[in-house]
Amino acid sequence: MSAHRIAELTAPEVASRFAAGAVAILPMGSLETHGPALPMGDYLVAEDIACRIAAAAYAKGADALVAPAIPFGGEDFFAGVAGGITLSVATLTAVIEEMAEAFIKIGARRIMIVNGHAGTIAPADAAARSMRHRHGVIIPALHLWREAGKLHGELGGQPITFGHGGDPVASVTMALKPELCRPQAARPRDATGPYLGVPPTGFGAIRAHGVEFAVPMWVEEVAPGGVAAPDPRGANAAHGARIVEQLVAAGASICAQLRDHAP
């Protein structure tokens, strides 16, 4: 898969492949807590999936090159986590825009984002809108965990393993980066305390009279120790591999669409 990583190729080869219409894939993720069983750098998983997408796209006749991943997510629930680094939304949006601009300046019109962090969804989408306004370039974004969350149940995942610190991130990481996982350390969710007198109903949410309210939270208020999944111990690599297979197939398909239809 190194044949698709820009950092591992020579400049002339990269230039010739972009001149021939290669897609630029921009992976991004975060450094945050995923609990005691999983590595902090989920950007590693996003980068791995991006490279698999590039390889699958190449098999379909659509060349793709993968930029180094943005390892820092937008500031959200995880600000202040030990070892974590977050960027302001404005800064992260600017970084994504300037990465895209770097490819557009050399004539690349086919760009795709592979995003592995919920806190980067808004900056990525804002940057994509900006690039279309400025340059007419359409940049699709694959928000991995939002889509993998849908696939989790469709592919037979257990509801009890679903949530932060659990699936789908846990199973996918076990499939792609098993050497970084500590499944023996996985544990059920701890009880959360009240927030404004009521228990949180999710990340950044509380409920009153059947109506949900968005509220600012820190990770320890909703996912003590980084675990919000009821019990992530059933996460497994085989389930993660099935999710990855579908995400990669979808990403490769969009690369082919960019090859044939990008303005």
N, C-alpha and C positions, 0 to 999 in steps of 0.2 A: 504493500500500500504506500510505500515511500515514494513511488513514482508520481504521487499526486500532492505531496506536501511541498509547498513553495519553498520552505526553508531548507529543504534537502536537495533542491535542484539548482542547476546553474542558471544564471541570468539569461543567457541566450536561449536556452530551452524554454524557460518561462515566457519570454517575449514571443517566441515563435508560436507557442501553443495559444497564447491569448490572441495573437494576430489571426490565428486560424479559427477563433470563435470559442475557446474554452470558457466554461462557466467558472466564475470565482465564488468559492464557498467560504463564508465567514462564520466559523464556529464561535460560540461564546457560552459562558456558564458562570460559575461563582466559586468563591471560597467561603464555605459556611458550615454549620453543624448539620450533620445527618444522623446524629446519634452515635452510640459507641461502636456500631458494627461497620460503618461505611466511611470512606475517605472524605475529607472536606472538599477536595477539588472536583466537583462534578463537571467542570469544564473539560476534564480529561475524557469523560464519557462522551460529551458533545463532540470533541475533536475526533475521537475514534469513530463515532457514527458518521461524521462528515466525510472521513476518509473512506469508509465503507460505501457511502453514497457515491463518492467520486469513482470508486472502482466499479460499482454496479452500473453507473451511467456510462463509463467507458465501454463496458461490454455491450451497451445499447448504441454505441457510436456517438455518444455525447461526451466529449472530453471535459474534465473538470479539475481545477486546482484548488487546494485547500490552504487558506491563510492560517498563520498561527492563531490560536484561540485567544479571545479576550477572557482572562481568568477572573475578572472582578464583576460582580453583579451590581445592579442598582441598589441604592440604599433603601432598605425596607425593614423587615422584621429582624434581620440578622446583624444590624449595626451593633458593634460592641462585643461580638462573639470572639473569644480568644483565638488568635490566628486568622481570623476572617478579615478581609479587606473589601470594603464597598466603596463605590463611587456615587457621587450625587447624580440624580437623574439627568441634570443638564450636562454634566461632564460625560457620562456614559453615552448619551445621545450624540454628543459632539464626536466622541471617539468612533462610534459606528459610522456616522456621516463621513468622517475624514478617511476611514478605511475604504468606504465605498468610493469616495472621490478619487482616491489613489488609483483605483482600477479604472474608473471612468476617464481619468486624464490620459491613460494610455490607449484608450479606445475600446476597452471592454464594456460591453452592454449587457452581458449576462451575469447576474449576481444573485446569489441565494444566501440567506441567513439560516444557520442551524443553531437554535438557541436552547440552552439547557438550564434556564433559570427563570422562574416566574417574575422576579423583579426586573428582568430585562425585556419583558414583553412590550411594555409601553414605550421604552426608549427605542427598541428595534422598530416598532411600527411607526413611531414618529419619524425616525431617520428614513425609513422607506418612503413615507409620504413626502418628505423633504426632497429626496432624490428624484422622485417623479415630477414634483413641481419644478425643480431646477433644471433637470436634464431629460425628462421624459423616459427615464429608465424605471422599469417595473422590477422590484426586488421582492420575490416571495420569501416568507419567513416560515420555517418549520419550528414551532414551539414544542419541543420534544415532550416535556412532561405533561403539558395540557393534552396532547394527542395520545400519549402513552397511557394517561389516566383513563381515557375512553377505551383504549384497547385492553386494559387490564381485565375488566369484566368480560368483554367480548371473547377473550382468549382463555377464559376459565380461571382467572385470578380470584383469590379469596377476598371477600369484603373486609375481613378482620385484619389483613395485612396492608390495607390501603391507607395511605396518608404519609405525611412527612416523617422521615426516618424509617419508612417502610416502602411498600410498592407504590408506583412502578420503579422508582429509582433503585430500590434495593435489588430487585431481581435483575434489572438491566446491568447494574454495576457488577453484580456477581457473575453475570455472563461475560462481560467485557474486561473487567479488571479484578479477577478473583484473587490475585495476589495481594490486593490492597484491602480486601474485605476481612472482617472478623465476625463471621456469623455466630460463633459461640458467645459473643458478647451482646447479641441482640436481646432486648428485653421489652416487656409490654409497656404501654404508656403509663406514666404516673398521673395521679389525679391533679387537675388544675384548680387553682383557687378562683374565687369570684372576681369578676371584672365589672366594676360599677354595680356590684351586688348580685350579678348573675354569671353563670358559667359561660365561657366562650363557646361558640358553636362552630368555630373554624378559625383559620388565620384571618385576623382583622374583622371579626364579626361577633355580634351578640344578638340575641333575639328577645323581643318583648311583645306580648299579645299576638304572637304568630307572625310578627314582622321583623325582618332582619335589618340591623343597623351596621354600617361599616364604621370601625373604630381603629385608631392607631394602636398597635400592640408590638411588644418585643417577643422574641421566640420563646423565652422562658415562661411567658404568661399563657401561652397556648400549647406549647410543646416542650415540657420540662426535659432538659437533657437532649433536646433536639428530636424527641420522638412524639409524634402526634398520632401515628397509626395505633389502633387498639392493641395489636400484637403482631409485630413484623417478623416473628420467628419462622413463619411459613414461606417467606420469600425464597426463591430458588433460581438457579442459573438457567434451567430449562425453560421456565416461564419467561425469563428475561430475553432469552434467545429468540423466542417466538415474537416478542414485541419488537425487538431490534430488526428482525427480518422484515416485518411489515413497514416499519419506519424507513428502512433503507430502500425498499422497493418503491415507496411513495416518493422519497427524495430523488431517486434515480429517474422516475417518471417525469418529475418537474424539470429536472435538468434537460431531458429530451424535449420537453415542451419549450423551454427557453431556447434551445438550439434551433427549433423550427419556427418559433413565433415571436422571439424577443424583438421589439421595435428598434 
